[in-house]
Amino acid sequence: MSSLWSVLVQREIVAQNPWSQWSLNTTKKTERRCWTDEELSLLTQAQWEHRGISRRTYAGMVNVALYTGLRLGEICNLRCQDIENVQGVACFHIRPHQEDGWSPKSAAGTRLVPIHSQLIQSGIMSFLKPEQHFLFPDLPTSSEGVRGAAFGQAFSKLKTKLDLPAEITFHSFRHTVSTKLRNQNASFRELWIDRVLGHEASHRSQGTINYTSSIDVQNLKSVIEALEFLTFKLDIPER
């Protein structure tokens, strides 16, 4: 009802939405939060256990999540061809995959995300192999067609084993990146951060849309390079 009346308000058919403050969901919602430095340190010491998904893939995906803020689905569906050199900067190109039937969460999700120097130093480029389709090829696809569902379940078991709270999930890496960037002292424009994270700009004017689509990659790189995690060092095994 609220959604319907919101449309009516937008079309000026009614003056206000009487359903806007109603909430009939009585289930207790777990609010996700950021990782603390102590929790990140604990994660680096954890033992990854999964028969089909290697520790190498686990370490690679966690490093990508923490140094880019990419969503789990975006990481799982990265293809080797999605790593591009743009203006001399190595980037992840998040975009629809027609051949796989996958696309980002929204239009703003199609974007370039510079690859952090720490990721390159850790060996993320070693995942690139000739004739290999996906960057992380050992991730299975579920019967529902979701690539990486098994990884998500295994990661949940890992954090439970580490006695981490329910508020911490894989998506918390994204929360951590967003919070870290928005609390930086550097003079980053909000639009640059939104562009890196694939968020819709809060003010959707035509000028904002045009500006967001033409942000210089060097500016995006400066945003990414501001990420620093002193207690996190999860090495990516060679095999």
Backbone bond lengths (Angstrom), bond angles and torsions (degrees), N, CA, C in turn:
res aa  C-N    CA-C-N  psi(-1)  N-CA   C-N-CA  omega(-1)  CA-C   N-CA-C  phi
1 M - - - 1.460 - - 1.529 111.11 -
2 S 1.327 115.92 -41.43 1.460 120.45 -179.43 1.520 111.12 -62.62
3 S 1.339 116.05 -42.26 1.464 120.13 179.45 1.528 110.78 -63.59
4 L 1.326 116.05 -42.27 1.454 120.82 179.99 1.521 111.11 -63.18
5 W 1.323 116.05 -46.25 1.464 119.75 -178.63 1.531 111.81 -69.81
6 S 1.322 117.65 -27.31 1.470 119.92 175.46 1.516 110.50 -62.88
7 V 1.333 116.07 -39.95 1.460 120.73 176.86 1.529 110.34 -64.60
8 L 1.325 115.96 -41.05 1.466 120.16 179.87 1.525 111.25 -63.27
9 V 1.352 116.19 -38.42 1.471 120.45 177.53 1.524 109.91 -64.93
10 Q 1.338 116.63 -43.92 1.463 120.56 -179.46 1.528 111.59 -61.36
11 R 1.325 116.21 -34.24 1.468 120.57 179.84 1.531 112.41 -87.58
12 E 1.340 114.81 2.90 1.469 121.85 178.23 1.529 112.38 60.49
13 I 1.331 115.29 31.97 1.468 120.36 175.53 1.530 109.69 -84.25
14 V 1.343 115.73 -33.75 1.469 121.26 173.96 1.519 108.26 -126.61
15 A 1.331 115.76 162.02 1.465 119.97 -175.82 1.518 112.98 -82.96
16 Q 1.339 117.69 -34.12 1.451 119.86 -178.01 1.529 110.87 -151.41
17 N 1.326 115.23 166.05 1.457 122.44 -179.00 1.526 109.46 -101.83
18 P 1.335 118.50 104.85 1.466 120.38 -177.48 1.522 113.79 -72.65
19 W 1.331 117.09 -9.59 1.462 120.87 -177.30 1.536 112.47 -99.47
20 S 1.319 118.52 0.37 1.469 121.34 -169.69 1.522 114.04 -62.92
21 Q 1.323 118.60 -30.03 1.459 120.62 -177.05 1.526 112.99 -99.42
22 W 1.326 117.04 5.19 1.459 120.02 -177.93 1.530 110.67 -82.20
23 S 1.311 115.90 138.25 1.461 121.27 175.00 1.521 108.13 -141.04
24 L 1.331 115.96 115.37 1.459 120.89 -178.02 1.521 112.04 -101.94
25 N 1.329 116.30 3.96 1.457 120.47 179.60 1.523 109.54 -85.10
26 T 1.315 116.75 110.60 1.470 121.15 -176.59 1.522 112.97 -96.50
27 T 1.346 117.29 -1.04 1.456 119.53 179.24 1.521 110.56 -73.54
28 K 1.301 115.76 145.77 1.462 120.93 -179.94 1.524 109.38 -77.62
29 K 1.308 116.42 122.51 1.456 121.34 -177.80 1.519 110.64 -94.17
30 T 1.320 115.45 132.01 1.455 120.71 177.20 1.522 109.37 -86.65
31 E 1.310 116.47 118.36 1.459 121.00 -179.67 1.527 109.66 -83.07
32 R 1.313 116.12 122.94 1.458 119.44 176.74 1.511 110.27 -70.17
33 R 1.315 115.78 151.26 1.461 119.83 176.86 1.523 110.13 -140.38
34 C 1.321 115.58 175.57 1.464 121.46 -178.24 1.534 110.98 -75.61
35 W 1.323 114.96 159.93 1.459 120.91 170.99 1.528 108.99 -75.11
36 T 1.313 117.10 140.94 1.459 120.85 172.27 1.529 108.13 -87.85
37 D 1.325 117.23 164.37 1.464 120.82 178.13 1.524 110.71 -60.08
38 E 1.334 116.43 -38.25 1.463 120.89 -179.49 1.530 110.79 -65.90
39 E 1.329 116.81 -39.96 1.466 120.57 -179.92 1.523 111.37 -69.09
40 L 1.333 116.75 -37.17 1.464 119.92 176.86 1.526 110.71 -64.92
41 S 1.318 116.18 -38.21 1.457 120.74 177.59 1.520 110.51 -64.30
42 L 1.324 115.91 -40.53 1.466 121.25 178.42 1.521 110.55 -63.56
43 L 1.327 116.67 -38.10 1.461 121.61 -178.27 1.522 111.52 -65.54
44 T 1.314 117.37 -36.02 1.467 120.71 -178.22 1.526 112.22 -67.27
45 Q 1.329 116.16 -21.86 1.461 120.20 -178.94 1.524 112.99 -95.33
46 A 1.330 117.01 -3.29 1.456 121.38 -174.25 1.527 112.28 -72.50
47 Q 1.325 115.46 151.47 1.457 121.71 177.07 1.527 109.29 -97.43
48 W 1.316 116.20 117.19 1.469 120.88 179.51 1.524 109.22 -81.92
49 E 1.332 116.40 129.44 1.452 120.82 -178.19 1.529 110.38 -130.17
50 H 1.318 116.11 107.10 1.468 121.65 175.26 1.519 107.63 -158.98
51 R 1.322 116.53 129.43 1.459 120.67 -175.37 1.523 113.25 -66.76
52 G 1.341 116.81 -37.33 1.457 119.57 -174.28 1.517 115.51 -96.48
53 I 1.325 116.39 -24.02 1.469 120.26 -177.56 1.522 108.57 -109.63
54 S 1.318 116.21 120.21 1.460 121.36 -173.94 1.524 112.59 -72.26
55 R 1.329 114.94 159.38 1.464 119.92 174.80 1.533 109.59 -64.57
56 R 1.306 115.99 -30.63 1.472 120.54 177.84 1.527 110.13 -60.45
57 T 1.329 116.99 -46.01 1.463 121.00 177.63 1.517 110.80 -64.83
58 Y 1.325 116.72 -43.93 1.470 121.37 178.20 1.525 110.71 -56.72
59 A 1.327 116.85 -49.64 1.469 120.88 -178.35 1.524 110.71 -64.59
60 G 1.332 116.68 -40.24 1.458 119.80 179.07 1.512 112.45 -63.06
61 M 1.335 116.78 -43.98 1.456 120.88 -177.66 1.525 112.27 -68.49
62 V 1.314 117.25 -40.72 1.465 120.56 179.27 1.521 110.23 -65.94
63 N 1.323 117.30 -41.37 1.462 120.44 177.25 1.526 111.36 -61.97
64 V 1.337 116.62 -43.62 1.467 120.48 178.52 1.524 110.03 -61.83
65 A 1.328 117.31 -44.20 1.465 121.27 -178.58 1.521 111.41 -60.00
66 L 1.331 116.92 -43.33 1.460 120.51 -174.49 1.527 113.02 -77.91
67 Y 1.322 116.88 -25.34 1.461 118.96 -177.77 1.533 113.44 -106.19
68 T 1.348 116.29 10.23 1.467 119.33 175.42 1.526 112.80 -136.63
69 G 1.345 117.30 -31.03 1.465 120.18 -173.99 1.519 112.14 80.08
70 L 1.330 118.03 13.19 1.466 120.52 178.33 1.523 110.79 -64.49
71 R 1.321 115.88 147.85 1.462 121.28 174.73 1.523 109.58 -70.57
72 L 1.335 116.22 157.42 1.460 120.55 -179.22 1.527 111.12 -57.35
73 G 1.334 117.07 -44.83 1.459 120.46 179.89 1.516 112.57 -61.94
74 E 1.336 116.39 -35.43 1.461 120.62 179.32 1.523 110.94 -68.05
75 I 1.334 116.55 -38.52 1.463 120.63 179.80 1.524 110.51 -69.74
76 C 1.334 115.96 -45.15 1.461 120.43 -178.44 1.521 112.09 -61.53
77 N 1.321 117.17 -30.24 1.463 120.92 -175.89 1.528 113.47 -100.09
78 L 1.321 117.77 10.37 1.465 119.90 175.35 1.522 109.67 -62.85
79 R 1.336 116.33 130.90 1.448 121.92 174.79 1.524 108.81 -104.16
80 C 1.304 116.47 159.10 1.465 119.70 177.78 1.523 110.53 -58.80
81 Q 1.328 116.83 -35.78 1.463 120.28 -179.31 1.530 112.38 -72.28
82 D 1.335 116.86 -8.83 1.462 120.32 178.59 1.523 112.61 -83.66
83 I 1.316 117.57 -0.63 1.465 120.82 172.33 1.523 107.34 -97.79
84 E 1.316 115.47 116.23 1.457 121.51 -175.23 1.530 110.99 -129.83
85 N 1.316 115.17 155.12 1.460 120.87 173.84 1.531 107.67 -100.79
86 V 1.325 116.47 114.89 1.460 122.32 -177.76 1.522 108.75 -122.43
87 Q 1.319 116.87 118.92 1.464 122.68 -178.96 1.533 110.48 54.70
88 G 1.327 115.93 36.66 1.456 120.37 179.08 1.511 114.59 78.94
89 V 1.332 116.95 9.93 1.466 121.67 -178.35 1.527 109.32 -117.77
90 A 1.330 117.14 126.54 1.458 121.28 175.50 1.522 109.02 -71.23
91 C 1.323 116.72 128.77 1.467 121.46 -174.82 1.520 111.52 -135.47
92 F 1.339 114.90 151.69 1.457 121.16 163.89 1.521 106.27 -86.97
93 H 1.326 116.76 128.25 1.456 120.74 177.49 1.527 107.65 -103.39
94 I 1.322 116.14 100.76 1.466 121.29 179.59 1.523 107.38 -84.05
95 R 1.328 116.36 119.10 1.464 121.11 -173.93 1.525 109.52 -158.96
96 P 1.341 117.89 164.54 1.466 120.64 179.28 1.519 111.81 -63.99
97 H 1.332 115.87 147.26 1.466 122.47 175.47 1.523 107.68 -113.78
98 Q 1.282 116.95 100.18 1.462 119.48 -178.87 1.527 111.95 -63.43
99 E 1.323 116.14 -36.81 1.464 119.25 -176.44 1.526 112.65 -72.02
100 D 1.344 116.57 -23.16 1.463 120.94 -178.92 1.525 112.36 -103.63
101 G 1.321 117.09 -8.32 1.458 120.23 -177.98 1.509 113.41 69.03
102 W 1.335 116.47 28.88 1.470 120.80 -179.15 1.526 109.45 -118.47
103 S 1.324 116.70 147.35 1.461 121.17 175.68 1.515 109.29 -149.35
104 P 1.341 117.97 157.19 1.461 121.41 177.09 1.524 111.89 -59.05
105 K 1.327 115.05 165.52 1.463 121.96 -174.86 1.516 112.89 -61.12
106 S 1.331 117.00 -34.34 1.469 121.55 -178.78 1.516 109.35 -148.71
107 A 1.326 115.81 177.04 1.471 120.12 178.27 1.517 110.78 -61.30
108 A 1.332 116.49 -36.66 1.471 120.68 179.61 1.525 111.51 -68.26
109 G 1.349 116.55 -18.02 1.458 120.24 -179.81 1.508 113.31 -70.66
110 T 1.329 118.15 -20.00 1.460 121.43 174.85 1.522 108.04 -77.22
111 R 1.329 116.83 113.52 1.464 119.25 -170.78 1.525 111.39 -165.65
112 L 1.326 115.50 169.14 1.458 123.31 171.68 1.516 108.65 -102.65
113 V 1.319 116.51 132.40 1.467 121.41 177.12 1.521 107.82 -124.54
114 P 1.343 118.70 108.61 1.463 120.88 178.96 1.523 111.45 -55.82
115 I 1.323 116.12 144.43 1.462 121.41 -179.52 1.521 109.08 -87.19
116 H 1.305 116.63 120.73 1.465 123.41 -177.39 1.535 110.46 -57.89
117 S 1.317 116.39 142.73 1.471 120.65 179.88 1.528 111.35 -59.54
118 Q 1.327 117.65 -31.14 1.461 120.89 178.69 1.530 110.84 -67.18
119 L 1.334 115.77 -34.88 1.464 119.84 176.83 1.523 110.72 -65.29
120 I 1.308 115.49 -42.87 1.471 119.98 179.42 1.525 109.83 -65.13
121 Q 1.339 115.91 -42.64 1.462 120.77 178.71 1.530 111.18 -63.15
122 S 1.327 116.47 -34.21 1.467 120.87 -178.83 1.517 112.59 -74.72
123 G 1.347 117.41 -15.87 1.454 120.60 175.43 1.513 115.72 105.39
124 I 1.333 117.44 23.72 1.470 118.60 -177.91 1.529 111.69 -63.18
125 M 1.330 117.28 -28.76 1.460 119.88 -178.22 1.531 112.01 -70.22
126 S 1.321 117.21 -16.23 1.459 120.08 -179.93 1.528 112.00 -70.80
127 F 1.338 116.66 -11.28 1.463 120.29 176.96 1.531 111.43 -76.70
128 L 1.328 116.35 -16.62 1.463 120.16 179.03 1.518 110.20 -72.43
129 K 1.335 116.65 121.27 1.459 121.43 179.91 1.533 109.42 -130.66
130 P 1.323 117.68 142.71 1.469 120.28 176.87 1.530 111.00 -59.37
131 E 1.311 116.74 138.40 1.465 123.42 177.57 1.532 113.24 66.28
132 Q 1.341 117.69 10.67 1.470 120.43 178.25 1.525 108.98 -94.45
133 H 1.321 117.32 132.82 1.466 120.96 -176.28 1.536 111.51 -80.58
134 F 1.325 116.69 -64.45 1.459 120.51 -177.86 1.527 111.25 -88.71
135 L 1.334 115.72 148.14 1.468 120.74 178.76 1.528 110.27 -65.30
136 F 1.346 116.00 -37.07 1.471 121.25 177.24 1.532 107.99 -115.95
137 P 1.327 116.97 84.73 1.468 121.25 -169.35 1.523 115.56 -71.61
138 D 1.343 118.59 -18.37 1.464 118.35 -176.68 1.524 113.61 -87.84
139 L 1.338 117.80 9.24 1.463 120.31 175.57 1.530 109.14 -80.99
140 P 1.326 118.11 122.16 1.466 120.10 179.37 1.522 111.73 -79.65
141 T 1.311 115.51 160.67 1.467 122.24 174.92 1.523 108.03 -104.65
142 S 1.333 116.12 131.78 1.461 120.48 -177.80 1.523 111.22 -70.70
143 S 1.332 116.50 169.94 1.468 121.53 179.05 1.519 111.03 -63.65
144 E 1.357 116.83 -22.00 1.466 121.15 176.73 1.518 112.32 -85.90
145 G 1.336 116.80 0.42 1.454 121.00 178.56 1.508 114.70 86.19
146 V 1.347 116.96 17.05 1.467 120.88 -179.20 1.519 109.31 -96.41
147 R 1.314 115.64 115.06 1.463 120.08 179.04 1.523 109.27 -79.70
148 G 1.321 116.97 126.16 1.461 120.68 178.24 1.513 114.57 96.02
149 A 1.343 118.34 3.57 1.464 120.35 179.40 1.526 110.67 -60.98
150 A 1.321 116.78 -39.34 1.461 121.30 179.96 1.526 110.59 -64.70
151 F 1.335 116.25 -36.70 1.466 119.29 178.06 1.525 109.95 -64.53
152 G 1.323 117.01 -43.93 1.458 120.80 179.80 1.513 112.13 -59.24
153 Q 1.326 116.92 -41.00 1.457 121.45 179.15 1.525 110.84 -67.44
154 A 1.329 116.24 -41.57 1.467 120.40 179.98 1.524 110.94 -66.79
155 F 1.335 116.44 -37.39 1.459 119.26 179.15 1.524 110.41 -66.92
156 S 1.327 117.45 -38.06 1.464 121.21 177.63 1.527 110.78 -61.82
157 K 1.339 116.38 -40.57 1.459 120.34 178.16 1.533 110.62 -65.27
158 L 1.336 115.87 -38.15 1.461 120.24 179.84 1.516 111.27 -63.14
159 K 1.322 117.14 -46.80 1.469 119.26 -177.76 1.533 111.36 -68.95
160 T 1.346 116.72 -29.94 1.461 119.86 175.02 1.521 109.99 -67.55
161 K 1.335 116.00 -40.27 1.461 121.36 177.93 1.529 110.95 -62.85
162 L 1.329 115.90 -32.30 1.466 121.10 179.15 1.527 111.98 -83.24
163 D 1.337 115.40 0.75 1.465 121.85 179.69 1.528 111.92 62.72
164 L 1.344 115.73 35.87 1.459 120.23 176.15 1.521 109.26 -84.59
165 P 1.327 118.26 147.56 1.467 121.57 -175.85 1.523 112.89 -68.19
166 A 1.331 115.50 162.28 1.469 121.59 -179.03 1.524 111.57 -63.71
167 E 1.332 117.39 -23.58 1.468 120.58 -178.39 1.524 111.86 -69.73
168 I 1.337 116.24 -15.26 1.461 120.72 179.42 1.529 108.94 -96.97
169 T 1.327 116.76 121.72 1.460 122.68 177.24 1.523 108.04 -134.63
170 F 1.315 116.87 179.15 1.468 118.92 175.75 1.529 109.98 -61.75
171 H 1.327 116.37 -35.09 1.469 120.75 179.92 1.531 111.31 -64.36
172 S 1.337 116.96 -17.01 1.471 120.52 179.21 1.528 111.70 -65.31
173 F 1.344 116.96 -23.27 1.465 118.65 174.70 1.527 109.46 -60.50
174 R 1.317 115.89 -41.57 1.471 121.19 179.39 1.532 110.58 -64.69
175 H 1.332 116.49 -42.37 1.461 120.63 176.31 1.533 110.42 -60.42
176 T 1.325 115.61 -41.51 1.464 120.72 -178.45 1.520 110.86 -63.06
177 V 1.331 116.44 -46.07 1.467 121.19 179.44 1.531 110.32 -61.77
178 S 1.316 117.03 -47.42 1.465 121.38 -179.27 1.520 111.33 -59.60
179 T 1.337 116.29 -46.62 1.466 120.77 -179.47 1.527 111.32 -64.85
180 K 1.319 115.77 -42.78 1.468 120.85 -179.08 1.536 110.40 -61.04
181 L 1.323 116.60 -46.22 1.460 120.62 -177.36 1.527 112.04 -66.78
182 R 1.315 116.24 -38.99 1.470 119.52 -177.40 1.522 112.41 -76.56
183 N 1.333 117.11 -9.63 1.453 120.69 177.11 1.531 112.67 -106.98
184 Q 1.333 116.07 7.38 1.456 119.83 178.08 1.529 110.66 -70.35
185 N 1.323 115.50 148.51 1.465 120.34 176.85 1.519 111.72 -77.79
186 A 1.334 116.17 -17.40 1.460 119.82 -178.23 1.530 110.40 -64.57
187 S 1.309 115.05 155.88 1.471 120.17 -176.18 1.522 111.20 -87.59
188 F 1.329 116.30 60.85 1.454 120.54 177.28 1.518 109.35 -80.85
189 R 1.309 116.19 136.16 1.452 119.23 174.29 1.529 109.37 -76.30
190 E 1.315 115.50 144.11 1.462 121.04 -179.19 1.531 111.13 -56.40
191 L 1.323 116.30 -35.04 1.463 120.74 -179.91 1.527 112.15 -64.71
192 W 1.336 116.47 -33.50 1.460 119.36 178.41 1.521 110.09 -65.08
193 I 1.328 116.54 -43.72 1.464 121.05 179.64 1.523 110.32 -65.64
194 D 1.336 116.49 -43.82 1.467 120.45 178.01 1.522 110.52 -59.01
195 R 1.319 115.81 -39.47 1.471 120.30 -177.98 1.525 110.51 -66.09
196 V 1.320 117.45 -43.50 1.461 121.70 179.10 1.527 111.08 -61.39
197 L 1.335 115.93 -41.77 1.463 120.65 -175.92 1.530 113.36 -85.54
198 G 1.317 116.90 -10.80 1.455 119.27 -179.04 1.506 113.01 76.21
199 H 1.345 116.16 30.84 1.461 121.34 177.42 1.517 109.95 -89.43
200 E 1.322 116.45 146.60 1.455 120.31 171.16 1.529 107.94 -67.16
201 A 1.328 117.42 135.84 1.466 120.52 176.67 1.522 109.08 -61.42
202 S 1.329 116.65 139.18 1.458 120.57 -177.13 1.521 112.13 -63.67
203 H 1.336 116.26 -29.52 1.472 119.93 178.34 1.518 107.98 -114.92
204 R 1.326 117.40 104.34 1.457 121.95 -171.88 1.523 113.20 -92.33
205 S 1.319 116.73 55.62 1.459 119.52 173.87 1.516 108.53 -79.70
206 Q 1.335 117.18 164.81 1.457 120.66 179.64 1.526 110.45 -62.00
207 G 1.340 116.09 -37.93 1.458 119.90 178.80 1.510 111.80 -63.59
208 T 1.338 116.63 -39.32 1.454 120.74 178.30 1.517 111.22 -64.14
209 I 1.335 117.48 -42.93 1.457 121.90 -179.57 1.523 110.23 -62.27
210 N 1.316 116.75 -46.24 1.461 120.97 -178.96 1.522 111.33 -65.19
211 Y 1.360 116.23 -41.43 1.455 119.75 -177.96 1.524 110.55 -66.59
212 T 1.336 115.94 -43.02 1.457 120.09 -178.26 1.511 112.01 -60.88
213 S 1.328 116.97 -36.81 1.462 120.62 -177.39 1.521 112.36 -75.68
214 S 1.327 118.16 -12.03 1.466 120.18 -176.74 1.528 112.80 -121.25
215 I 1.336 117.64 22.94 1.462 120.78 177.67 1.529 109.09 -66.47
216 D 1.314 115.98 133.37 1.454 121.19 -178.90 1.530 110.24 -63.72
217 V 1.321 116.06 137.28 1.464 120.98 -178.32 1.521 111.61 -61.26
218 Q 1.329 116.82 -31.68 1.463 119.84 178.36 1.531 111.15 -62.84
219 N 1.333 116.93 -34.40 1.461 119.90 176.69 1.524 110.68 -67.90
220 L 1.329 116.60 -40.16 1.460 120.70 177.79 1.530 110.36 -65.68
221 K 1.327 115.65 -37.05 1.469 119.83 178.74 1.533 110.59 -64.14
222 S 1.333 117.38 -38.95 1.464 120.12 179.37 1.526 111.05 -63.97
223 V 1.334 116.25 -33.48 1.464 120.70 177.06 1.526 109.79 -66.66
224 I 1.324 116.43 -49.85 1.465 121.13 -178.73 1.527 111.51 -61.16
225 E 1.316 117.18 -43.17 1.465 120.78 -176.53 1.527 112.61 -68.10
226 A 1.327 117.52 -13.54 1.472 121.01 177.55 1.525 111.36 -73.07
227 L 1.328 116.89 -14.87 1.465 120.46 -179.81 1.530 110.23 -74.19
228 E 1.316 115.25 126.78 1.465 120.99 179.21 1.526 108.86 -145.13
229 F 1.336 115.71 131.26 1.460 121.23 -178.64 1.530 108.23 -131.00
230 L 1.302 115.72 98.51 1.460 121.43 -171.92 1.524 113.22 -69.36
231 T 1.336 117.32 -27.82 1.471 119.53 -176.89 1.527 112.56 -95.04
232 F 1.332 116.61 1.74 1.468 120.25 -176.02 1.515 110.54 -109.72
233 K 1.327 115.59 121.90 1.468 120.44 173.45 1.516 107.36 -150.80
234 L 1.318 114.84 91.09 1.462 121.90 179.44 1.519 108.42 -106.73
235 D 1.325 116.11 100.57 1.462 120.09 -176.79 1.528 110.81 -68.07
236 I 1.326 115.24 144.21 1.467 121.22 176.41 1.528 107.71 -94.88
237 P 1.345 117.49 113.63 1.466 119.53 -179.94 1.513 111.75 -60.52
238 E 1.326 116.31 151.73 1.459 120.13 179.31 1.521 110.99 -69.32
239 R 1.339 117.15 -28.05 1.470 121.27 179.90 1.521 109.46 -138.20
